[in-house]
Amino acid sequence: MQPLANHVCPLCGGANQCAPAKAGTLDVECWCSTVSISPEALARVPAELVDKACLCPRCAAAVSPTQPGQAAPDA
């Protein structure tokens, strides 16, 4: 079995930093195996990408990316 070659976060479109996808093998550990993934973030993944695309660390933590010209939510 091989990892899917998907390098894009389905929520923000940024790099998901998936080590297995980058390496092309499941023999490497990914950042996501040592953190808790936000249930809210998982619920936002489009149905057609569930189990097919990895979240990036920011989205997995349910941290909203700041758009240019917008203040951060806690600012």
C-alpha positions in Angstrom: 0.0 0.0 0.0 1.3 3.5 -0.9 0.2 6.9 0.3 -1.9 9.1 -2.0 0.2 11.7 -3.7 -1.9 14.6 -2.4 0.2 17.5 -1.1 -2.6 20.1 -0.7 -4.7 20.8 2.3 -8.4 20.4 1.4 -9.4 23.3 3.6 -6.9 26.1 2.8 -5.2 24.9 -0.4 -1.8 25.2 1.2 0.9 22.5 1.5 -0.2 19.8 3.9 3.3 18.8 4.8 2.4 15.1 4.6 5.7 13.2 4.9 4.4 9.9 3.5 2.9 11.6 0.5 6.2 13.5 -0.1 8.3 10.3 0.3 5.9 8.1 -1.6 6.0 5.5 1.2 4.1 4.8 4.4 7.5 3.9 6.0 8.0 7.5 7.3 6.2 9.1 10.2 4.0 12.1 9.5 3.6 15.1 11.8 -0.1 14.2 12.2 0.7 11.0 14.0 1.8 12.9 17.1 -0.9 15.6 17.4 -4.6 15.8 18.1 -6.6 16.8 15.0 -9.5 19.2 15.6 -12.9 17.4 15.1 -14.2 20.8 13.8 -11.5 20.8 11.1 -12.3 17.2 10.1 -16.0 18.0 9.8 -15.1 20.8 7.3 -13.3 18.4 4.9 -15.4 18.0 1.7 -17.0 14.6 1.5 -15.2 13.7 -1.7 -11.8 14.3 -0.1 -12.4 12.4 3.2 -9.6 9.8 3.5 -8.0 11.2 0.3 -6.4 14.4 1.4 -4.4 15.4 4.5 -4.9 18.6 6.4 -2.1 21.1 7.0 -0.9 21.6 10.6 -2.7 25.0 10.8 -6.0 23.7 9.6 -5.7 20.5 11.7 -5.4 22.6 14.8 -8.5 24.6 13.6 -6.5 27.8 13.3 -8.1 30.0 10.6 -5.5 31.4 8.1 -5.5 35.2 8.1 -6.4 36.8 4.8 -4.4 39.9 3.7 -6.0 43.0 5.1 -7.8 41.1 7.9 -6.9 41.1 11.6 -6.3 37.8 13.3 -9.4 36.6 15.2 -7.8 37.2 18.6 -6.3 40.6 17.7 
